[in-house]
Amino acid sequence: MLIEKRNFSEAIKYQYKALQIMEEIGHKSGIITALIGIGNLNIKQGKPELSLSYFNKAILLSKTIGEKTLIKECYSGFTAAYSKMHDYKKSFEYQQLYIEISDSILKALSRSMRLKQSTKQRKRKRKLHY
């Protein structure tokens, strides 16, 4: 809502509050989400250089906990920040990383869905035999 109204300074204040709360309770994915949010808001405020420090903190923590979805969001942030800074080579590099991890996530999800479907089919066949 605040972002839609372009009230970025108010939105960033709430992101900092969220970050503080997440740090207090030790919720790592919440910390990462808040860092990414602050980074994205800095890009929207025309401060892409500042956003990089938030994305760097977020990516380190994301890799530590192995959360691919959050790593993907960090790569998206880096892509946008470097693009705003007119560093298209780095933007492209992060775009490639974003695509690679997105594909990895999609393949894992697809594999999981196939396994579930296969398990359901086996259970149905067993029920029919009894």
C-alpha positions, 0 to 999 in steps of 0.5 A, spaced: 500 500 500 505 504 501 509 503 495 503 504 491 502 511 494 510 512 493 511 513 500 518 509 500 520 513 506 514 510 510 515 503 507 522 503 508 521 505 516 516 499 516 521 494 513 527 496 518 522 495 524 520 488 521 528 487 520 529 489 528 523 484 530 526 478 526 533 479 528 530 479 536 527 473 535 532 470 530 527 468 524 533 468 519 528 467 513 524 473 516 531 477 516 532 476 509 526 478 507 526 484 510 533 485 508 531 484 500 525 489 502 530 494 504 534 493 498 528 493 493 526 500 496 532 503 496 532 501 488 525 505 488 528 511 491 534 511 486 539 509 491 541 502 487 548 503 490 545 502 497 541 497 496 547 492 494 549 492 501 542 489 503 542 484 498 549 482 500 547 481 507 541 477 504 545 473 500 550 471 505 544 469 510 540 465 504 546 461 502 547 459 509 540 457 510 540 454 503 533 457 502 533 457 494 527 462 493 530 467 497 537 466 494 533 467 487 530 474 490 537 476 492 539 475 485 533 479 482 535 485 487 542 485 484 540 484 477 535 491 478 540 494 482 546 493 477 541 495 471 539 502 475 547 503 476 548 502 468 552 496 469 549 491 464 555 486 465 553 485 472 546 485 471 546 480 466 551 476 470 546 476 476 540 475 471 543 468 469 544 466 476 537 468 477 535 464 471 539 458 473 536 458 480 529 459 478 530 453 473 533 449 479 527 450 483 522 449 478 526 442 476 525 440 484 518 442 484 516 438 478 520 432 481 517 432 487 510 433 484 511 427 480 513 423 486 507 425 489 503 423 483 507 416 482 505 415 490 498 416 489 497 412 483 501 406 487 496 407 493 490 407 488 493 400 485 494 397 492 487 399 494 484 396 487 487 389 489 485 388 496 
